[in-house]
Amino acid sequence: MQILEKKKKIHDLIKRASSVIDPLSPFDSFRRYTKNELSVYLESGRGDRLSSSLKQHIRKLLKKNMEGFYGSNWPLQAKVKRNEMTSPDARYIFVRELLRYGSKAYETASTQRSCEEGIAGFVHYRFTLEEEIPVLYVYEIQLESRIQGKGLGEFLMQLIELIASKNQMSAIVLTVQTSNALAMTFYMSKLGYRISSISPSKANLPTFSAKYEILCKTFDSEAKSVLEVRSFPFTCITRIYDKIADQKSDGEPTRDCVSSIE
């Protein structure tokens, strides 16, 4: 009975977090980033409410930033990403460049909301379960090259941590391609993320050929014991084999973080 009650509580937590209309509303001070000759405004979005032009804009940015990491496998990955980006579970933080500064910044951003013009990046995240732990899973952080290297990536990840904490998530989880050395260094060395115990490399099996790592940052002892230090049970190893098979057949997993985002 206690196990069932715990599962219900966790599922209710995910449902409640996903129902929040604007997850940025408690963090007004994070809506603007003005630093290093960059001025942007942040706003929330949902996967099932994206306009056609915005979908196209997102696809173009994904291709520009990620095609090189996937090579010949990109067409398959792109198809999977198109399906993921419009999911009702998908939550977004859109990064809009501001045309003016000071007191008119919010007004300028508002006039651009109906179109994709001005969007220079986005975060795609979801509230979900990972090994029965409630987590905020970062699917994508994609920034135009002109706004990379200006501290915005770190700023966005600080905001993601605030959103996760506000909604009582026990961890943040994300996936990075092993070939994306800059992103691996950014998350692990600068932000303190660790390779999760559910990442393929932690299975220590020489036959694994996954080209990605699952990283995490945990906020409580239970999440730490499950997502950071727990040894693999047989069922979990089987699940990783399934994920790798899926990667070869349908393009999974596709959760990525772009290089040089800091």
Residue, then its C-alpha position, 0 to 999 in steps of 0.5 A: m500500500q505504501i508503495l502504491e501511495k508513493k507512486k500516486k504521489i509522484h505521478d500527481l507531482i509530475k501532473r501538477a508540474s506539467s499543468v503549470i501554465d507559465p513555469l517562468s512566472p515565479f522567476d521574473s528576474f530571470r526573464r531578461y539576460t543583458k550581459n556581454e553585449l547580449s540582450v534577450y528576453l525569455e518566455s515559456g511555450r508548449g510543444d502542442r501550441l507551436s505555430s507552423s513557422l516556429k516549428q520550422h524555425i526550431r527544425k532549422l536551428l536543430k539541423k544547424n547545430m546538431e547535423g554535424f554530430y550525427g552525420s549520415n544518421w541525421p535524417l533519421q534523428a531529425k524525424v524523431k526530433r520533429n515528433e518529440m518537439t510537438s509532444p503535449d509534454a514538451r515545455y519550452i523556454f524561448v530566447r528572444e533577442l531584443l531590438r531595444y534596451g531599457s524600459k522598452a525591452y519587455e514591450t519589444a519582446s511582446t510584439q514579436r511573440s506571434c512569429e518566430e522572428g527574434i528567436a535565437g535559441f530555446v530549451h526543450y524540457r519535460f517533467t517526467l519519471e526516470e527510474e521512478i524518480p521525478v525529474l526535469y529532463v532537458y531534451e535540448i538546449q539550442l542557441e544560435s552561434r552568435i549568442q553562444g559563449k556569452g554566459l547565456g547557457e549557464f544562465l539558462m541552466q540556473l533557471i532550469e534548476l530553479i524550475a526543477s526545485k520549484n516543482q519539487m523535482s528530485a533531479i535534472v537529467l540530460t543526454v549529451q553525445t560523447s562526440n560533443a566534448l565542449a558540452m560534456t566539459f560544460y556540464m560536468s566541469k562547470l555545472g557539476y553534473r555527473i554521469s548517471s548510473i543509468s548511462p550506458s557507459k556505467a554498465n561496463l560492458p564492452t559490447f556497448s556502442a552507445k554514442y551518448e552519456i546520460l548526465c544528472k544533478t540530484f537534489d536529494s538522497e534517494a535520487k542520488s542513490v538511484l541515479e548516481v551510485r546505484s549498480f545496474p540490475f539485470t532489468c536495467i541492463t536489458r533496458i539499455y540494450d533496448k535503448i541502443a537497439d532503438q537508437k539504431s532503428d528509429g533514431e533514439p535517443t535524441r536529447d541533446c545539448v549544443s556545444s559552446i552554449e556557455 
